[in-house]
Amino acid sequence: MSTIGARLTTPRLDLVPLRTEDADEMVSVLADARLYAFTGGAPPSREELAARYARQVVGRSADGTEAWHNWIIRRRPQGDAIGYVQATVSTLGGPVDIAWVIGVPWQGRGYAAEAARAMVAWLQAGGVSVITAHIHPDHRASEGVAARTGLAVTDDIEDGERVWRRVAGGTSRDA
């Protein structure tokens, strides 16, 4: 399962595999400090983002225990970047963890759920059976995205975030 060449499309969006040069455009998408209210951190500089993307485009962790799939979300027909989605696949087994970020100017329009659903469909078509997302318990917007993507809230908390889970064929609280 590789994102190289794996361009995903939805009615309004193109999910384009991450490239290091995307940092030039994404630095402004990720510049609003409100994006970090629940995750911590601060907006990255262009140099920090380019360094992060250079690590991510390799597609795996340095120790080989994780495969990384990253897409820039682009609106059609404009082609402008509005955020990203990502999936982390453990090579040791277990669920695939997904995440999404939509820049503040484009929030509230359903883009995150639309992009996340496309990514989940791609993962499941590739044989992934269990998908999780870790969401801060006060982040209502991300909870809504998770629910619209077919994930269900669990009682599990990891690093202060609630685990949401989807099992192939539907959602699950207990899997």
N, C-alpha and C positions, 0 to 999 in steps of 0.2 A: 504494500500500500504506500504509494509515493504521491506527493503533491506536485512533483515535477510534471508539468503539462496538464495537471488535473485542475483545469479551470471549471468552476461550478457556476451555474446560472440559476436565477430565480426570475419571476416576472419583472422585478425592478432592479435586480442587482447582478453584478458579476463578482465572483470571489476568485481573485487572481493570486496564484502562488507568490509568496513574499520574495522580494529581491532586495538586496542591500541598498540599492539606489532609491527605494521607496521611502527611506528616511527623510529625503529632501521634502517630500510632500506631507508625510505623516507627522513631522515635528509640529506643524501647525494644527493638525487634527487633534493631537494629544496635548496641546499647550494649556488647556483650561484646567486650573487647579481643582475644580469641582470633580473631575474624573477620578481623583485619588482620595475622595472623602471616605470611602469604605475599604480601600485596599492599602492605603498609606502611600508614602512616597511623594514625589513631586514630578511635574512635567520634565521630560528628558530634554537635554540639549540635542542639537542635530548630531554632534559627535557621539554622544552617549547612545542615541538611537541607532546610528550607523554601526557602532560596535556591537550592540545587541543583535541587530539584524544579521551582521556578519556571522555571529555565533549560531543564530537560528537557521539560516539558510543551509547550513551543513546538514540539517535534518535529523540530528541525533545528539545526545549528550556525549561529553568527552569520554565517559566510561562505557558508553554503549548500552546503558540500561533503559534509555528512553528514546523513542522516535518522536520527532516533532513535525507537526503539520501546521503550517501557518498561511493564512490568506489575508490579503488586503481586500476590504469590501469597497467596491466601486459602484456608484449609481449609474444607471443607464437612463438616458443616452449620454449624459454629461461626461461620464468617465472619471468624475472626481472621487478621490478617496474620502471615505467617511468613517472608517474604523477598521477593525480586524476581528477575525475569529481564529481560534487555535485549538488543536487537539494534541494531547500528550499521551503516547501509547507506551506503556511499560513493556519492555521486552521480556520481563520476568513473569508476565501474566497479570491478571487483575483488570479492573475497569479502565476505560479510556476517559481521561479527564478533559473536559472542554471549558473554554472561556470565550468571552466576547467583550468588545469595547466599541462603543459608538461615540464619536465626538459630540460634544454638547449641542452644537447647532442642529444636529440631525436626530436628536433623541425624541422619543415620543411618537414616532411615525411607523413603528413596527419593523424597522430595518434589522434590529438585532435578532428578533425572533425569526424573521425570514432567512437571514444568513445562517443562524444556528440550525434551523431545520434542514437547510441544504447540506450543511456539514454533517449532521447526524445521519441523514439519508445516505450520504457518501460513505460514512464509516460503516453503517450497517450493511450496505451493499458489498463492502469489503470484508464482511464476516465478523465485525465487532458486535458482541452481544450485550455488554453492559457499559453504559456511559454515565459518568458522574459530572457534576459541577459543584464547586464549593462557593457558597454565597454568604456574605455577611448577613446575620439575622435581621438587620434593620434596612437592608437594601431592597425595598419593595419593587423597584423597577426590574432588577435582575431576577427576583423571584417570579415576576410576571413572565419574563422571557423564558425562564426555565419551564414554567408550567405550559406555556404555548409551544414549547419545543418537545413536550411529552415527558419531561422529567417530573418526578414526584418527590416531595419533601420527605426526608427520613428523620429519625431521632438522633442520627449521628452528628457529632460536632468534631471538626478537625481544625486545629489552630484557630479556634474562635469562629469558624465558619460552618454553617449548616450544609450537610451533604444532600444534594438532590440526585436522584438516580432514575435511569431508564433502562429497562431490560428489553431486548429484542422482542418485538411483537406487542409492546405496550409500555406501561410504566410500572414501577414497583416500589413499594415502601419497604419491603422485607428482603429483597434479593441481596 
